[in-house]
């Protein structure tokens, strides 16, 4: 774990809770819905692959969206989402593993478990198609990528710097999210994706994460090499079906 650089107090608090959260007792075995195939199918339809995030709240959002997350998820899929991201972190994002379970039951697109996983046993709590691993926060990335893959998850390794990208590739990641949000200051800068994506090997599936809020942002990330976009706040703000439709048809 590389936490030598400063981390925002909210993120420190998220990590403290994550350390305390229990893992599962039984090793899961997942039959995952293929994310690369879903991305390719969206591209064939000439639409932009978007992972729509069910994000009831967050440290950088005001208030909580109280709508039924399952209804929100259905609407996002109706709006053309290629995949869904469901927060399972309860204390800072209003998520839950039960929500993820219910969402995955009613949609047929791949579903990402968005959480702050720090240990292998934390994989074994709920089934999902993709699982997030944040390079900066895990001790042995290679071991966790292998452990996730062995269970059938598609690990999405999140990075913020070129060094973390290299670490992700060395650990065997083939789906990489480049987070435009600096978890040190919680500031968003879309130039992060442009800078880091330029160093990525061709065969890695690249996701631009955070801070995407307009058609112009979508075009900018696609021009910089994004195969897919992960969008939370801008989709959760208003009509999630219409918002997803706009981003996927930009
Ligand atoms: O979104 C936050 O406020 C946040 C704060 C601290 C750590 C992580 C945080 N977000 C996690 C995410 O990765 C985003 O939810 C995701 O990339 C979507 O971002 P956005 O479209 O900007 O909501």
py3Dmol code that shows the C-alpha trace and the ligand (Angstrom):
import py3Dmol

protein = """\
ATOM      1  CA  UNK A   1       0.000   0.000   0.000  1.00  0.00           C
ATOM      2  CA  UNK A   2       1.388   3.366  -1.002  1.00  0.00           C
ATOM      3  CA  UNK A   3      -0.101   5.935   1.331  1.00  0.00           C
ATOM      4  CA  UNK A   4       3.103   7.958   1.671  1.00  0.00           C
ATOM      5  CA  UNK A   5       1.489  10.950  -0.038  1.00  0.00           C
ATOM      6  CA  UNK A   6      -1.196  12.815   1.853  1.00  0.00           C
ATOM      7  CA  UNK A   7      -4.682  11.324   1.818  1.00  0.00           C
ATOM      8  CA  UNK A   8      -7.826  13.405   2.291  1.00  0.00           C
ATOM      9  CA  UNK A   9      -9.344  12.999   5.797  1.00  0.00           C
ATOM     10  CA  UNK A  10     -12.541  11.591   4.229  1.00  0.00           C
ATOM     11  CA  UNK A  11     -10.472   8.906   2.490  1.00  0.00           C
ATOM     12  CA  UNK A  12      -8.588   8.112   5.727  1.00  0.00           C
ATOM     13  CA  UNK A  13     -11.966   7.581   7.336  1.00  0.00           C
ATOM     14  CA  UNK A  14     -13.134   5.369   4.417  1.00  0.00           C
ATOM     15  CA  UNK A  15      -9.982   3.243   4.783  1.00  0.00           C
ATOM     16  CA  UNK A  16     -10.408   2.957   8.573  1.00  0.00           C
ATOM     17  CA  UNK A  17     -13.926   1.568   8.063  1.00  0.00           C
ATOM     18  CA  UNK A  18     -12.725  -0.722   5.267  1.00  0.00           C
ATOM     19  CA  UNK A  19     -10.073  -2.252   7.544  1.00  0.00           C
ATOM     20  CA  UNK A  20     -12.785  -3.054  10.090  1.00  0.00           C
ATOM     21  CA  UNK A  21     -15.261  -4.615   7.654  1.00  0.00           C
ATOM     22  CA  UNK A  22     -15.557  -8.376   7.861  1.00  0.00           C
ATOM     23  CA  UNK A  23     -14.969 -10.711   4.973  1.00  0.00           C
ATOM     24  CA  UNK A  24     -16.960 -13.770   3.943  1.00  0.00           C
ATOM     25  CA  UNK A  25     -16.523 -17.313   5.263  1.00  0.00           C
ATOM     26  CA  UNK A  26     -16.995 -19.159   1.999  1.00  0.00           C
ATOM     27  CA  UNK A  27     -14.947 -18.631  -1.132  1.00  0.00           C
ATOM     28  CA  UNK A  28     -17.180 -17.384  -3.952  1.00  0.00           C
ATOM     29  CA  UNK A  29     -17.159 -18.754  -7.482  1.00  0.00           C
ATOM     30  CA  UNK A  30     -18.629 -16.342 -10.025  1.00  0.00           C
ATOM     31  CA  UNK A  31     -19.978 -16.815 -13.520  1.00  0.00           C
ATOM     32  CA  UNK A  32     -19.261 -13.294 -14.643  1.00  0.00           C
ATOM     33  CA  UNK A  33     -20.964 -11.406 -17.463  1.00  0.00           C
ATOM     34  CA  UNK A  34     -18.126 -10.372 -19.774  1.00  0.00           C
ATOM     35  CA  UNK A  35     -17.335  -6.671 -19.553  1.00  0.00           C
ATOM     36  CA  UNK A  36     -15.061  -6.583 -22.653  1.00  0.00           C
ATOM     37  CA  UNK A  37     -17.873  -8.214 -24.684  1.00  0.00           C
ATOM     38  CA  UNK A  38     -20.402  -5.698 -23.377  1.00  0.00           C
ATOM     39  CA  UNK A  39     -18.075  -2.835 -24.359  1.00  0.00           C
ATOM     40  CA  UNK A  40     -17.582  -4.314 -27.845  1.00  0.00           C
ATOM     41  CA  UNK A  41     -21.359  -4.738 -28.308  1.00  0.00           C
ATOM     42  CA  UNK A  42     -21.941  -1.063 -27.394  1.00  0.00           C
ATOM     43  CA  UNK A  43     -19.224   0.028 -29.837  1.00  0.00           C
ATOM     44  CA  UNK A  44     -20.877  -2.029 -32.613  1.00  0.00           C
ATOM     45  CA  UNK A  45     -24.077  -0.068 -31.984  1.00  0.00           C
ATOM     46  CA  UNK A  46     -22.039   3.110 -32.415  1.00  0.00           C
ATOM     47  CA  UNK A  47     -22.700   4.251 -28.858  1.00  0.00           C
ATOM     48  CA  UNK A  48     -20.321   5.280 -26.078  1.00  0.00           C
ATOM     49  CA  UNK A  49     -19.695   2.525 -23.483  1.00  0.00           C
ATOM     50  CA  UNK A  50     -20.727   3.984 -20.131  1.00  0.00           C
ATOM     51  CA  UNK A  51     -20.639   2.394 -16.679  1.00  0.00           C
ATOM     52  CA  UNK A  52     -23.440   4.187 -14.829  1.00  0.00           C
ATOM     53  CA  UNK A  53     -22.847   4.414 -11.112  1.00  0.00           C
ATOM     54  CA  UNK A  54     -25.549   3.917  -8.490  1.00  0.00           C
ATOM     55  CA  UNK A  55     -24.088   6.363  -5.965  1.00  0.00           C
ATOM     56  CA  UNK A  56     -26.589   7.482  -3.303  1.00  0.00           C
ATOM     57  CA  UNK A  57     -24.097   9.919  -1.737  1.00  0.00           C
ATOM     58  CA  UNK A  58     -20.361  10.531  -1.357  1.00  0.00           C
ATOM     59  CA  UNK A  59     -17.913  12.705   0.560  1.00  0.00           C
ATOM     60  CA  UNK A  60     -18.002  15.223  -2.314  1.00  0.00           C
ATOM     61  CA  UNK A  61     -21.780  15.246  -2.888  1.00  0.00           C
ATOM     62  CA  UNK A  62     -24.388  17.156  -0.921  1.00  0.00           C
ATOM     63  CA  UNK A  63     -27.369  15.183   0.394  1.00  0.00           C
ATOM     64  CA  UNK A  64     -28.462  11.621  -0.227  1.00  0.00           C
ATOM     65  CA  UNK A  65     -30.509  10.319  -3.143  1.00  0.00           C
ATOM     66  CA  UNK A  66     -33.180   8.216  -1.454  1.00  0.00           C
ATOM     67  CA  UNK A  67     -34.777   6.570  -4.546  1.00  0.00           C
ATOM     68  CA  UNK A  68     -34.798   2.774  -4.682  1.00  0.00           C
ATOM     69  CA  UNK A  69     -31.359   1.881  -6.135  1.00  0.00           C
ATOM     70  CA  UNK A  70     -32.909  -1.049  -8.010  1.00  0.00           C
ATOM     71  CA  UNK A  71     -35.254   1.323  -9.855  1.00  0.00           C
ATOM     72  CA  UNK A  72     -32.339   3.651 -10.592  1.00  0.00           C
ATOM     73  CA  UNK A  73     -30.362   0.697 -11.957  1.00  0.00           C
ATOM     74  CA  UNK A  74     -33.230  -0.385 -14.231  1.00  0.00           C
ATOM     75  CA  UNK A  75     -33.542   3.171 -15.553  1.00  0.00           C
ATOM     76  CA  UNK A  76     -29.801   3.387 -16.232  1.00  0.00           C
ATOM     77  CA  UNK A  77     -29.948   0.179 -18.265  1.00  0.00           C
ATOM     78  CA  UNK A  78     -33.020   1.487 -20.120  1.00  0.00           C
ATOM     79  CA  UNK A  79     -30.921   4.588 -20.904  1.00  0.00           C
ATOM     80  CA  UNK A  80     -28.274   2.400 -22.562  1.00  0.00           C
ATOM     81  CA  UNK A  81     -25.685   1.749 -19.826  1.00  0.00           C
ATOM     82  CA  UNK A  82     -23.134  -0.869 -20.886  1.00  0.00           C
ATOM     83  CA  UNK A  83     -22.520  -1.823 -17.257  1.00  0.00           C
ATOM     84  CA  UNK A  84     -23.437  -0.607 -13.787  1.00  0.00           C
ATOM     85  CA  UNK A  85     -21.263   0.329 -10.837  1.00  0.00           C
ATOM     86  CA  UNK A  86     -22.880  -0.201  -7.454  1.00  0.00           C
ATOM     87  CA  UNK A  87     -21.339   1.261  -4.315  1.00  0.00           C
ATOM     88  CA  UNK A  88     -21.301  -1.275  -1.503  1.00  0.00           C
ATOM     89  CA  UNK A  89     -19.455   1.009   0.961  1.00  0.00           C
ATOM     90  CA  UNK A  90     -22.097   1.782   3.623  1.00  0.00           C
ATOM     91  CA  UNK A  91     -20.722   4.568   5.774  1.00  0.00           C
ATOM     92  CA  UNK A  92     -19.570   7.220   3.298  1.00  0.00           C
ATOM     93  CA  UNK A  93     -21.451   6.317   0.080  1.00  0.00           C
ATOM     94  CA  UNK A  94     -24.789   4.946   1.335  1.00  0.00           C
ATOM     95  CA  UNK A  95     -24.173   1.618  -0.381  1.00  0.00           C
ATOM     96  CA  UNK A  96     -24.747  -1.979   0.670  1.00  0.00           C
ATOM     97  CA  UNK A  97     -24.002  -5.497  -0.487  1.00  0.00           C
ATOM     98  CA  UNK A  98     -27.780  -6.208  -0.400  1.00  0.00           C
ATOM     99  CA  UNK A  99     -28.321  -3.423  -2.929  1.00  0.00           C
ATOM    100  CA  UNK A 100     -25.719  -4.929  -5.236  1.00  0.00           C
ATOM    101  CA  UNK A 101     -27.349  -8.354  -4.916  1.00  0.00           C
ATOM    102  CA  UNK A 102     -30.802  -6.957  -5.734  1.00  0.00           C
ATOM    103  CA  UNK A 103     -29.511  -4.901  -8.665  1.00  0.00           C
ATOM    104  CA  UNK A 104     -27.601  -7.807 -10.202  1.00  0.00           C
ATOM    105  CA  UNK A 105     -30.735  -9.959 -10.015  1.00  0.00           C
ATOM    106  CA  UNK A 106     -32.816  -7.597 -12.147  1.00  0.00           C
ATOM    107  CA  UNK A 107     -30.354  -6.421 -14.832  1.00  0.00           C
ATOM    108  CA  UNK A 108     -28.465  -8.392 -17.441  1.00  0.00           C
ATOM    109  CA  UNK A 109     -25.457  -6.073 -17.879  1.00  0.00           C
ATOM    110  CA  UNK A 110     -22.159  -6.580 -16.013  1.00  0.00           C
ATOM    111  CA  UNK A 111     -22.164  -5.084 -12.500  1.00  0.00           C
ATOM    112  CA  UNK A 112     -19.092  -3.642 -10.780  1.00  0.00           C
ATOM    113  CA  UNK A 113     -18.765  -3.873  -7.017  1.00  0.00           C
ATOM    114  CA  UNK A 114     -17.453  -0.435  -6.061  1.00  0.00           C
ATOM    115  CA  UNK A 115     -15.842  -0.578  -2.647  1.00  0.00           C
ATOM    116  CA  UNK A 116     -12.527  -0.244  -0.863  1.00  0.00           C
ATOM    117  CA  UNK A 117     -11.357  -3.859  -0.793  1.00  0.00           C
ATOM    118  CA  UNK A 118      -8.175  -4.338   1.210  1.00  0.00           C
ATOM    119  CA  UNK A 119      -8.060  -8.101   1.868  1.00  0.00           C
ATOM    120  CA  UNK A 120      -8.817 -11.297  -0.036  1.00  0.00           C
ATOM    121  CA  UNK A 121     -11.616 -12.431   2.334  1.00  0.00           C
ATOM    122  CA  UNK A 122     -13.515  -9.212   1.516  1.00  0.00           C
ATOM    123  CA  UNK A 123     -14.113 -10.615  -2.001  1.00  0.00           C
ATOM    124  CA  UNK A 124     -16.288 -13.344  -0.530  1.00  0.00           C
ATOM    125  CA  UNK A 125     -19.177 -11.182   0.618  1.00  0.00           C
ATOM    126  CA  UNK A 126     -21.263 -10.698  -2.511  1.00  0.00           C
ATOM    127  CA  UNK A 127     -21.215 -11.794  -6.157  1.00  0.00           C
ATOM    128  CA  UNK A 128     -20.418  -9.246  -8.879  1.00  0.00           C
ATOM    129  CA  UNK A 129     -19.050  -9.329 -12.424  1.00  0.00           C
ATOM    130  CA  UNK A 130     -16.290  -6.803 -11.882  1.00  0.00           C
ATOM    131  CA  UNK A 131     -14.557  -5.881  -8.652  1.00  0.00           C
ATOM    132  CA  UNK A 132     -12.597  -2.723  -7.892  1.00  0.00           C
ATOM    133  CA  UNK A 133      -9.046  -2.836  -6.568  1.00  0.00           C
ATOM    134  CA  UNK A 134      -7.401   0.538  -5.902  1.00  0.00           C
ATOM    135  CA  UNK A 135      -3.659   0.201  -6.586  1.00  0.00           C
ATOM    136  CA  UNK A 136      -2.727   2.848  -4.048  1.00  0.00           C
ATOM    137  CA  UNK A 137      -4.487   1.130  -1.163  1.00  0.00           C
ATOM    138  CA  UNK A 138      -3.689  -2.576  -1.440  1.00  0.00           C
ATOM    139  CA  UNK A 139      -0.555  -4.249  -0.136  1.00  0.00           C
ATOM    140  CA  UNK A 140      -0.107  -7.010  -2.693  1.00  0.00           C
ATOM    141  CA  UNK A 141      -1.851  -6.058  -5.893  1.00  0.00           C
ATOM    142  CA  UNK A 142      -0.615  -9.057  -7.894  1.00  0.00           C
ATOM    143  CA  UNK A 143      -1.899 -11.490  -5.279  1.00  0.00           C
ATOM    144  CA  UNK A 144      -5.304  -9.794  -5.112  1.00  0.00           C
ATOM    145  CA  UNK A 145      -5.670  -9.616  -8.908  1.00  0.00           C
ATOM    146  CA  UNK A 146      -4.983 -13.365  -9.053  1.00  0.00           C
ATOM    147  CA  UNK A 147      -7.337 -14.116  -6.139  1.00  0.00           C
ATOM    148  CA  UNK A 148     -10.153 -12.103  -7.744  1.00  0.00           C
ATOM    149  CA  UNK A 149      -9.604 -13.737 -11.132  1.00  0.00           C
ATOM    150  CA  UNK A 150      -9.531 -17.233  -9.555  1.00  0.00           C
ATOM    151  CA  UNK A 151     -12.997 -16.583  -8.132  1.00  0.00           C
ATOM    152  CA  UNK A 152     -14.294 -15.528 -11.575  1.00  0.00           C
ATOM    153  CA  UNK A 153     -14.401 -11.756 -10.957  1.00  0.00           C
ATOM    154  CA  UNK A 154     -13.031  -9.398 -13.607  1.00  0.00           C
ATOM    155  CA  UNK A 155     -10.727  -7.143 -11.542  1.00  0.00           C
ATOM    156  CA  UNK A 156     -10.821  -3.454 -12.434  1.00  0.00           C
ATOM    157  CA  UNK A 157      -7.604  -1.958 -11.114  1.00  0.00           C
ATOM    158  CA  UNK A 158      -7.854   1.754 -10.404  1.00  0.00           C
ATOM    159  CA  UNK A 159      -4.788   3.975 -10.798  1.00  0.00           C
ATOM    160  CA  UNK A 160      -4.069   7.688 -10.652  1.00  0.00           C
ATOM    161  CA  UNK A 161      -0.423   7.937 -11.788  1.00  0.00           C
ATOM    162  CA  UNK A 162       1.856   6.434 -14.439  1.00  0.00           C
ATOM    163  CA  UNK A 163       3.718   4.549 -11.672  1.00  0.00           C
ATOM    164  CA  UNK A 164       0.493   2.943 -10.461  1.00  0.00           C
ATOM    165  CA  UNK A 165      -0.394   2.081 -14.062  1.00  0.00           C
ATOM    166  CA  UNK A 166       2.905   0.218 -14.402  1.00  0.00           C
ATOM    167  CA  UNK A 167       2.225  -1.556 -11.115  1.00  0.00           C
ATOM    168  CA  UNK A 168      -1.251  -2.565 -12.351  1.00  0.00           C
ATOM    169  CA  UNK A 169       0.112  -3.954 -15.623  1.00  0.00           C
ATOM    170  CA  UNK A 170       2.864  -5.861 -13.781  1.00  0.00           C
ATOM    171  CA  UNK A 171       0.191  -7.302 -11.485  1.00  0.00           C
ATOM    172  CA  UNK A 172      -1.658  -8.736 -14.507  1.00  0.00           C
ATOM    173  CA  UNK A 173      -4.513  -6.235 -14.807  1.00  0.00           C
ATOM    174  CA  UNK A 174      -6.172  -6.061 -18.210  1.00  0.00           C
ATOM    175  CA  UNK A 175      -8.987  -3.703 -17.203  1.00  0.00           C
ATOM    176  CA  UNK A 176      -7.634  -0.462 -15.773  1.00  0.00           C
ATOM    177  CA  UNK A 177      -9.536   2.569 -14.503  1.00  0.00           C
ATOM    178  CA  UNK A 178      -7.696   5.872 -14.470  1.00  0.00           C
ATOM    179  CA  UNK A 179      -9.254   7.997 -11.736  1.00  0.00           C
ATOM    180  CA  UNK A 180      -9.340  11.716 -12.494  1.00  0.00           C
ATOM    181  CA  UNK A 181     -10.118  12.291  -8.802  1.00  0.00           C
ATOM    182  CA  UNK A 182      -7.005  12.773  -6.704  1.00  0.00           C
ATOM    183  CA  UNK A 183      -7.731  10.930  -3.467  1.00  0.00           C
ATOM    184  CA  UNK A 184      -5.214  13.163  -1.715  1.00  0.00           C
ATOM    185  CA  UNK A 185      -7.146  16.367  -2.262  1.00  0.00           C
ATOM    186  CA  UNK A 186     -10.416  15.027  -3.711  1.00  0.00           C
ATOM    187  CA  UNK A 187      -9.951  17.386  -6.661  1.00  0.00           C
ATOM    188  CA  UNK A 188     -10.857  16.291 -10.164  1.00  0.00           C
ATOM    189  CA  UNK A 189      -8.694  16.981 -13.231  1.00  0.00           C
ATOM    190  CA  UNK A 190      -9.504  15.321 -16.561  1.00  0.00           C
ATOM    191  CA  UNK A 191      -5.905  15.895 -17.688  1.00  0.00           C
ATOM    192  CA  UNK A 192      -4.986  12.977 -15.374  1.00  0.00           C
ATOM    193  CA  UNK A 193      -6.595  10.490 -17.766  1.00  0.00           C
ATOM    194  CA  UNK A 194      -4.908  12.114 -20.774  1.00  0.00           C
ATOM    195  CA  UNK A 195      -1.490  11.985 -19.110  1.00  0.00           C
ATOM    196  CA  UNK A 196      -1.669   8.438 -17.746  1.00  0.00           C
ATOM    197  CA  UNK A 197      -3.550   6.821 -20.663  1.00  0.00           C
ATOM    198  CA  UNK A 198      -0.740   7.898 -23.007  1.00  0.00           C
ATOM    199  CA  UNK A 199       1.520   5.382 -21.196  1.00  0.00           C
ATOM    200  CA  UNK A 200      -0.902   2.425 -21.339  1.00  0.00           C
ATOM    201  CA  UNK A 201      -0.257  -0.629 -23.525  1.00  0.00           C
ATOM    202  CA  UNK A 202      -2.674  -1.066 -26.475  1.00  0.00           C
ATOM    203  CA  UNK A 203      -4.225  -4.276 -25.189  1.00  0.00           C
ATOM    204  CA  UNK A 204      -5.449  -2.856 -21.879  1.00  0.00           C
ATOM    205  CA  UNK A 205      -9.104  -1.891 -21.628  1.00  0.00           C
ATOM    206  CA  UNK A 206      -9.052   1.658 -20.286  1.00  0.00           C
ATOM    207  CA  UNK A 207     -11.812   3.289 -18.271  1.00  0.00           C
ATOM    208  CA  UNK A 208     -11.903   7.025 -17.585  1.00  0.00           C
ATOM    209  CA  UNK A 209     -13.259   7.535 -14.060  1.00  0.00           C
ATOM    210  CA  UNK A 210     -14.664  10.569 -12.223  1.00  0.00           C
ATOM    211  CA  UNK A 211     -15.485  14.151 -13.071  1.00  0.00           C
ATOM    212  CA  UNK A 212     -17.119  13.502 -16.446  1.00  0.00           C
ATOM    213  CA  UNK A 213     -20.085  15.837 -16.636  1.00  0.00           C
ATOM    214  CA  UNK A 214     -20.682  16.931 -20.241  1.00  0.00           C
ATOM    215  CA  UNK A 215     -20.604  15.755 -23.843  1.00  0.00           C
ATOM    216  CA  UNK A 216     -17.404  17.705 -24.251  1.00  0.00           C
ATOM    217  CA  UNK A 217     -15.822  15.703 -21.386  1.00  0.00           C
ATOM    218  CA  UNK A 218     -16.950  12.455 -23.035  1.00  0.00           C
ATOM    219  CA  UNK A 219     -15.341  13.432 -26.356  1.00  0.00           C
ATOM    220  CA  UNK A 220     -12.166  14.537 -24.565  1.00  0.00           C
ATOM    221  CA  UNK A 221     -11.805  11.211 -22.707  1.00  0.00           C
ATOM    222  CA  UNK A 222     -12.590   9.167 -25.852  1.00  0.00           C
ATOM    223  CA  UNK A 223      -9.993  11.107 -27.858  1.00  0.00           C
ATOM    224  CA  UNK A 224      -7.453  10.366 -25.116  1.00  0.00           C
ATOM    225  CA  UNK A 225      -8.129   6.622 -25.488  1.00  0.00           C
ATOM    226  CA  UNK A 226     -10.964   5.771 -23.084  1.00  0.00           C
ATOM    227  CA  UNK A 227     -12.665   2.487 -24.053  1.00  0.00           C
ATOM    228  CA  UNK A 228     -15.387   3.205 -21.498  1.00  0.00           C
ATOM    229  CA  UNK A 229     -16.378   5.913 -19.024  1.00  0.00           C
ATOM    230  CA  UNK A 230     -17.426   5.542 -15.394  1.00  0.00           C
ATOM    231  CA  UNK A 231     -19.923   8.265 -14.514  1.00  0.00           C
ATOM    232  CA  UNK A 232     -21.601   8.716 -11.132  1.00  0.00           C
ATOM    233  CA  UNK A 233     -22.489  12.211  -9.946  1.00  0.00           C
ATOM    234  CA  UNK A 234     -23.559  13.639 -13.315  1.00  0.00           C
ATOM    235  CA  UNK A 235     -25.886  10.680 -13.953  1.00  0.00           C
ATOM    236  CA  UNK A 236     -27.334  10.663 -10.412  1.00  0.00           C
ATOM    237  CA  UNK A 237     -28.211  14.357 -10.724  1.00  0.00           C
ATOM    238  CA  UNK A 238     -31.754  14.273 -12.167  1.00  0.00           C
ATOM    239  CA  UNK A 239     -33.321  11.758 -14.565  1.00  0.00           C
ATOM    240  CA  UNK A 240     -30.849   8.863 -14.580  1.00  0.00           C
ATOM    241  CA  UNK A 241     -32.316   7.259 -17.733  1.00  0.00           C
ATOM    242  CA  UNK A 242     -32.121  10.481 -19.729  1.00  0.00           C
ATOM    243  CA  UNK A 243     -28.694  11.372 -18.349  1.00  0.00           C
ATOM    244  CA  UNK A 244     -27.309   7.933 -19.242  1.00  0.00           C
ATOM    245  CA  UNK A 245     -28.883   8.173 -22.711  1.00  0.00           C
ATOM    246  CA  UNK A 246     -27.233  11.546 -23.317  1.00  0.00           C
ATOM    247  CA  UNK A 247     -23.761  10.328 -22.312  1.00  0.00           C
ATOM    248  CA  UNK A 248     -24.022   7.133 -24.362  1.00  0.00           C
ATOM    249  CA  UNK A 249     -25.154   8.945 -27.494  1.00  0.00           C
ATOM    250  CA  UNK A 250     -22.728  11.894 -27.372  1.00  0.00           C
TER     251      UNK A 250
END
"""
ligand_1 = """\
23
LIG
O -16.850 10.510 -5.206
C -16.311 10.845 -4.146
O -16.665 11.829 -3.476
C -15.169 10.044 -3.591
C -14.554 10.472 -2.442
C -13.529 9.739 -1.889
C -13.096 8.577 -2.499
C -13.701 8.138 -3.663
C -14.729 8.868 -4.213
N -15.371 8.448 -5.362
C -15.215 7.151 -5.909
C -15.317 7.081 -7.362
O -14.477 6.420 -7.927
C -16.416 7.750 -8.109
O -17.618 7.445 -7.463
C -16.559 7.357 -9.576
O -15.364 7.415 -10.238
C -17.577 8.290 -10.244
O -17.130 9.621 -10.146
P -18.098 10.844 -10.452
O -18.633 10.661 -11.833
O -17.220 12.049 -10.341
O -19.165 10.807 -9.430
"""
view = py3Dmol.view(width=600, height=400)
view.addModel(protein, "pdb")
view.setStyle({"model": 0}, {"cartoon": {"style": "trace"}})
view.addModel(ligand_1, "xyz")
view.setStyle({"model": 1}, {"stick": {}})
view.zoomTo()
view.show()
